[in-house]
Amino acid sequence: MIHLRSESDIAQLARAGRIVALVLERMGEMIRPGISTLELDQEAERLIRQAGARPAFLGYGNPPFPASICASPEEVVVHGIPSRQVILQEGEIISIDVGAELDGWYGDAARTFAVGEISAEKQRLIRITREAFYAGMDKARPGNRLGDVSAAIQAVADRNGLGVVRDLTGHFIGREMHEEPSIPNFGRAGRGPRLAAGMILAIEPMFALGGWQVTLDPVDEWTIRTRDKSPAAHYENTIAITEEGPLILSRL
């Protein structure tokens, strides 16, 4: 069942979304060569708790995720576990995914950041992934279908020669971090559930410079990398579908 949220519900979701946006802004200020991903995680958790919220990722899943953010450098697409041993290097990119729960409502967003000076190729990867989010969001309107969102995202990747990671998707969100149905980053327009005002979506394109195939780390059972080790980027926001159009909730 897809939940339709009221205006007051959306206001609550926006409160959680602003916390996520605040954390991502701080991550952007901190990311530099020489910092560890553990330092980023510690600061993110501090900010989330200071705002009166709970880190939604901490303890999530099976095995329980052991950190407050996902910190995913270079070929790590998602679910990178912060560590004292992972030190960011000049020229890398890193995706930071943040979730927060406030009074039973969830916010979720992600960005990919440059570590110092990066190549034009990586800059383009980040830019195109962001553009794909907005292309998908523009289709998140009452009367459209979920497949319209997915097809718009895929079209951006296809015309720019980027790999769409197919094993990972966006999702609906609200009282749970991940609600059904999922939102693939590829698909055919005109397919899937009809969209309506009050639906809350976490749209999150994940593109790679190389192929779309990924592998799961057999040791930590969380870290997902591109199979060909090509860099990947991730851009996500929580949005509400309204009669006036899509509204980003994970922003300051």
VEXDREN-2710 file (C-alpha; in Angstrom, 1 decimal):
% VEXDREN-2710
k/r/px/py/pz
1/MET/0.0/0.0/0.0
2/ILE/1.3/3.5/-0.9
3/HIS/0.6/6.0/1.8
4/LEU/-0.8/9.5/1.1
5/ARG/0.5/12.0/3.5
6/SER/-1.4/15.1/4.7
7/GLU/0.0/18.6/4.7
8/SER/0.8/18.3/8.4
9/ASP/2.6/15.0/7.8
10/ILE/4.6/16.6/5.0
11/ALA/5.6/19.4/7.4
12/GLN/6.9/16.8/9.9
13/LEU/8.8/15.0/7.1
14/ALA/10.4/18.3/6.1
15/ARG/11.7/18.8/9.7
16/ALA/13.5/15.5/9.4
17/GLY/14.6/16.4/5.9
18/ARG/16.2/19.7/7.1
19/ILE/18.3/17.8/9.6
20/VAL/19.6/15.6/6.8
21/ALA/20.3/18.6/4.6
22/LEU/22.2/20.3/7.5
23/VAL/24.4/17.3/7.9
24/LEU/25.2/17.1/4.2
25/GLU/26.1/20.8/4.2
26/ARG/28.5/20.2/7.1
27/MET/30.0/17.1/5.3
28/GLY/30.8/19.3/2.3
29/GLU/32.6/21.7/4.6
30/MET/34.7/19.0/6.2
31/ILE/35.6/16.8/3.2
32/ARG/39.2/17.3/2.3
33/PRO/42.3/15.2/1.7
34/GLY/43.6/13.6/4.9
35/ILE/40.3/13.3/6.8
36/SER/39.0/9.9/7.7
37/THR/35.4/8.8/7.0
38/LEU/35.1/8.0/10.8
39/GLU/35.6/11.7/11.5
40/LEU/32.8/12.5/9.1
41/ASP/30.5/9.9/10.8
42/GLN/31.2/11.2/14.3
43/GLU/30.3/14.8/13.3
44/ALA/27.2/13.6/11.4
45/GLU/25.9/11.7/14.5
46/ARG/26.6/14.7/16.7
47/LEU/24.6/17.0/14.5
48/ILE/21.7/14.6/14.2
49/ARG/21.4/14.0/17.9
50/GLN/21.9/17.7/18.7
51/ALA/18.8/18.4/16.5
52/GLY/16.8/15.9/18.6
53/ALA/16.7/13.2/16.0
54/ARG/18.1/9.7/15.7
55/PRO/20.6/8.4/13.1
56/ALA/18.3/6.3/11.0
57/PHE/21.1/4.1/9.5
58/LEU/22.7/3.2/12.8
59/GLY/21.7/-0.4/13.7
60/TYR/19.6/-0.7/10.5
61/GLY/19.3/-4.1/8.7
62/ASN/20.9/-7.5/9.2
63/PRO/23.7/-7.4/10.0
64/PRO/23.1/-4.1/11.8
65/PHE/24.7/-1.2/10.0
66/PRO/27.4/0.0/12.4
67/ALA/27.5/3.8/11.6
68/SER/25.3/6.9/11.3
69/ILE/26.2/7.7/7.6
70/CYS/27.2/5.8/4.6
71/ALA/30.6/7.1/3.3
72/SER/31.3/5.6/-0.1
73/PRO/34.5/6.7/-1.9
74/GLU/35.4/6.2/-5.5
75/GLU/34.1/2.8/-6.8
76/VAL/31.9/2.3/-3.7
77/VAL/28.4/3.0/-4.9
78/VAL/26.6/2.9/-1.5
79/HIS/26.7/1.6/2.0
80/GLY/30.4/2.3/2.7
81/ILE/31.1/1.9/6.4
82/PRO/33.0/4.8/8.0
83/SER/36.4/3.8/9.3
84/ARG/39.5/5.3/10.9
85/GLN/41.5/3.5/8.2
86/VAL/39.7/5.1/5.3
87/ILE/41.6/8.4/4.7
88/LEU/40.3/10.5/1.8
89/GLN/42.9/11.3/-0.9
90/GLU/43.3/14.2/-3.3
91/GLY/41.4/13.6/-6.5
92/GLU/38.9/11.1/-5.1
93/ILE/35.1/11.5/-5.0
94/ILE/33.0/10.3/-2.1
95/SER/29.2/9.8/-1.7
96/ILE/27.7/10.6/1.6
97/ASP/24.2/9.2/2.4
98/VAL/22.4/10.4/5.5
99/GLY/19.2/9.3/7.2
100/ALA/17.5/10.8/10.2
101/GLU/14.4/9.9/12.2
102/LEU/12.5/12.7/14.1
103/ASP/9.3/12.0/16.0
104/GLY/8.6/8.9/13.9
105/TRP/9.2/10.6/10.5
106/TYR/12.2/10.0/8.2
107/GLY/14.4/12.1/6.0
108/ASP/17.0/10.7/3.6
109/ALA/19.4/12.3/1.1
110/ALA/22.8/11.8/-0.5
111/ARG/25.4/13.8/-2.3
112/THR/28.7/13.0/-4.0
113/PHE/31.6/15.4/-3.1
114/ALA/35.0/16.1/-4.6
115/VAL/38.0/15.6/-2.4
116/GLY/40.3/18.5/-3.4
117/GLU/40.8/18.8/-7.2
118/ILE/39.2/16.1/-9.3
119/SER/39.3/15.2/-12.9
120/ALA/36.9/16.7/-15.5
121/GLU/35.5/13.2/-16.0
122/LYS/34.6/12.9/-12.3
123/GLN/33.2/16.4/-12.3
124/ARG/30.9/15.4/-15.2
125/LEU/29.8/12.2/-13.5
126/ILE/28.7/14.2/-10.4
127/ARG/27.0/16.8/-12.5
128/ILE/25.1/14.3/-14.7
129/THR/23.9/12.3/-11.7
130/ARG/22.5/15.4/-10.1
131/GLU/20.8/16.4/-13.4
132/ALA/19.2/12.9/-13.5
133/PHE/17.7/13.5/-10.1
134/TYR/16.0/16.7/-11.3
135/ALA/14.8/15.0/-14.5
136/GLY/13.2/12.2/-12.4
137/MET/11.7/14.7/-9.9
138/ASP/10.1/16.7/-12.7
139/LYS/8.0/13.6/-13.6
140/ALA/6.9/13.1/-10.0
141/ARG/3.5/14.8/-10.5
142/PRO/-0.1/13.8/-9.9
143/GLY/-1.4/11.7/-12.8
144/ASN/2.0/10.5/-14.0
145/ARG/3.2/7.0/-13.4
146/LEU/6.2/5.8/-11.4
147/GLY/7.8/4.5/-14.6
148/ASP/7.9/8.0/-15.9
149/VAL/10.3/8.9/-13.1
150/SER/12.5/5.9/-13.8
151/ALA/12.6/6.4/-17.6
152/ALA/13.5/10.1/-17.2
153/ILE/16.5/9.2/-15.0
154/GLN/17.7/6.4/-17.4
155/ALA/17.4/8.8/-20.3
156/VAL/19.9/11.2/-18.8
157/ALA/22.4/8.4/-18.2
158/ASP/22.0/6.8/-21.6
159/ARG/22.5/10.0/-23.6
160/ASN/25.6/10.8/-21.5
161/GLY/27.1/7.3/-21.7
162/LEU/27.0/6.5/-18.0
163/GLY/26.1/3.2/-16.4
164/VAL/22.8/3.0/-14.5
165/VAL/23.3/0.9/-11.4
166/ARG/20.3/-1.5/-11.7
167/ASP/20.6/-3.5/-8.5
168/LEU/20.0/-0.4/-6.3
169/THR/16.9/1.7/-6.3
170/GLY/15.1/4.7/-4.7
171/HIS/12.1/4.1/-2.5
172/PHE/9.0/5.6/-0.9
173/ILE/9.6/7.0/2.6
174/GLY/7.6/8.2/5.6
175/ARG/7.0/6.4/8.8
176/GLU/9.7/3.9/7.7
177/MET/13.0/4.6/6.1
178/HIS/12.2/2.3/3.1
179/GLU/8.6/1.9/2.1
180/GLU/7.2/0.2/-1.0
181/PRO/7.3/0.4/-3.9
182/SER/10.9/0.8/-5.0
183/ILE/11.9/3.4/-7.6
184/PRO/14.3/1.9/-10.2
185/ASN/16.6/4.3/-12.0
186/PHE/15.7/2.7/-15.3
187/GLY/12.4/1.6/-16.8
188/ARG/9.7/2.4/-19.3
189/ALA/7.4/5.5/-19.2
190/GLY/3.7/4.8/-18.7
191/ARG/4.3/1.8/-16.4
192/GLY/3.8/1.4/-12.7
193/PRO/1.6/2.9/-10.1
194/ARG/-0.2/6.2/-10.8
195/LEU/1.3/9.0/-8.8
196/ALA/-0.8/11.2/-6.5
197/ALA/-0.5/14.2/-4.2
198/GLY/0.7/13.2/-0.8
199/MET/3.1/10.5/-1.9
200/ILE/6.6/10.8/-0.5
201/LEU/9.6/9.6/-2.6
202/ALA/13.3/9.2/-2.1
203/ILE/14.6/9.5/-5.6
204/GLU/18.3/8.6/-5.9
205/PRO/20.1/8.1/-9.2
206/MET/23.3/6.1/-8.9
207/PHE/25.5/6.2/-12.0
208/ALA/29.0/4.8/-12.8
209/LEU/31.6/5.9/-15.3
210/GLY/31.9/2.3/-16.4
211/GLY/29.5/-0.7/-16.3
212/TRP/26.4/-1.0/-14.1
213/GLN/27.2/-4.3/-12.4
214/VAL/28.0/-4.3/-8.7
215/THR/29.4/-6.6/-6.1
216/LEU/28.6/-6.9/-2.4
217/ASP/31.5/-7.1/0.1
218/PRO/31.4/-10.7/1.5
219/VAL/33.0/-9.6/4.8
220/ASP/31.0/-6.6/6.0
221/GLU/27.9/-7.6/3.9
222/TRP/27.1/-3.9/3.3
223/THR/29.7/-2.2/1.0
224/ILE/28.6/-2.3/-2.7
225/ARG/31.2/-1.5/-5.3
226/THR/31.1/-1.3/-9.1
227/ARG/32.4/-4.6/-10.5
228/ASP/34.8/-2.9/-12.9
229/LYS/36.0/-0.6/-10.1
230/SER/34.9/2.5/-12.0
231/PRO/33.9/5.6/-9.9
232/ALA/30.3/6.0/-9.0
233/ALA/28.1/9.0/-8.0
234/HIS/24.9/9.2/-6.0
235/TYR/22.4/12.1/-5.6
236/GLU/19.2/11.8/-3.5
237/ASN/16.5/13.9/-2.0
238/THR/13.3/13.2/-0.2
239/ILE/10.4/14.8/-2.1
240/ALA/6.7/15.2/-1.7
241/ILE/4.3/15.1/-4.6
242/THR/1.8/18.0/-4.4
243/GLU/-0.9/19.4/-6.6
244/GLU/1.5/22.2/-7.5
245/GLY/4.3/19.8/-8.4
246/PRO/7.2/18.1/-6.6
247/LEU/8.6/19.6/-3.4
248/ILE/12.1/18.8/-2.0
249/LEU/11.9/18.1/1.7
250/SER/15.6/17.4/2.4
251/ARG/16.8/21.0/2.1
252/LEU/17.6/23.9/4.4
END
